[in-house]
Amino acid sequence: MRRITVIGGGLAGLTAAIAAAEARAGAGVTLYESHHTLGGRARTAPAPYRTNEGPHAFYAGGPHWSWLKQRGLLGPLAKLPPLEGARLRFHRDGRLRRVPPAAMLRLLLTKEAPVDADFTTWATGVVGTAGARAAANYVGVATFHHAPGQLSAAFVQERFRRAAKVPPEAHYVRGGWGAVIDRMADHAWKLGVRIETGSRVDALPADRGPVIVATQLSAARALLGDASLTWAGGRTVLLDLAVRTRRGDAFAVSDLESPGWVERFTAQDPSLAPPGEQLIQGQVPIGPDETRADGIARAEHLLGLGFPGWRERTVFRREALATGRTGAVDAPGTTWRDRPAVDRGDGVYLAGDQVAAPGVLCEVSFNSALTAATLALGGHRAASPPLGTP
């Protein structure tokens, strides 16, 4: 029985390794990670400020939720603030409001949207211009894209309905996503997976078994020498702040005038920052002609609205620009099925958030990892729930 090789130790790579090891009763799975720590974009910085790479949340309606829960890998969850006290605010018409436009809410009742039309054109026909614009900008939090209204209506509507669901699907793991990665790595090790960190793979060995490439698409393109491994993604400014606690700060601010989101993550998990301090994380998508400074300026405007006096209270700050690290986006006329296929032939399989698998955000990585593990095992189903096909 030939060894299965997994390249990449993020969420996709660990999921594939665990699924393959479970199906093989622990035999013959090796995972290589070029960094000295596992996790990829799911890493969490060490204390005192436990930041993720941008806002992270698990959607409880996704297939990864039950898979992780069944294996005891989710761990303790942070308690969500009650809706009436959460202080979720919406920036529209130049100021903060407590509720979004009614037209935007009506759009939640519409389940189906066309693949071939762009979201703005389709949604305008359903709820009018104002509601369509607000909904498109709101979905920036789940697409990391500067113009969600230009994307496929079906793609955006699925994310809009998931992100705006009440009660919310979004849940938060205590201690950040790194805690889940640690539990997944420990589980993989107990299953017999050999994990090699600090091990960069620059070429596939000639004499090998099945290989699952669970890296960013750009890294997979270079490793496999396959120029076709491309797909559009978002480009977004990430901002982390720690500020001294002040009564009355918002829980989150959603920008309905242009895509952008800032959230006080310590509202549900105080352990992410020292006592007396609050951790705020935000993401502001920017267009191809915009600079990081443009995104930072918009983020700071939202901070001024939702967190008065934030500049004087700031004790920690970090900025970053994420390009090609925010998952796939589907243009009108395309679906997830049109992205680079999981099966690359000759025993090579892809997993990650820009490949041909269904789901929202990290669910794409999860679903593609299970598919890759199944194929690497010769078509025998890896331990998993059925894949959805939205």
Order of alpha helices (4+ residues) and beta strands (2+ residues): beta-alpha-beta-beta-alpha-beta-beta-alpha-alpha-alpha-alpha-alpha-beta-alpha-beta-beta-alpha-beta-beta-beta-beta-alpha-alpha-beta-beta-beta-alpha
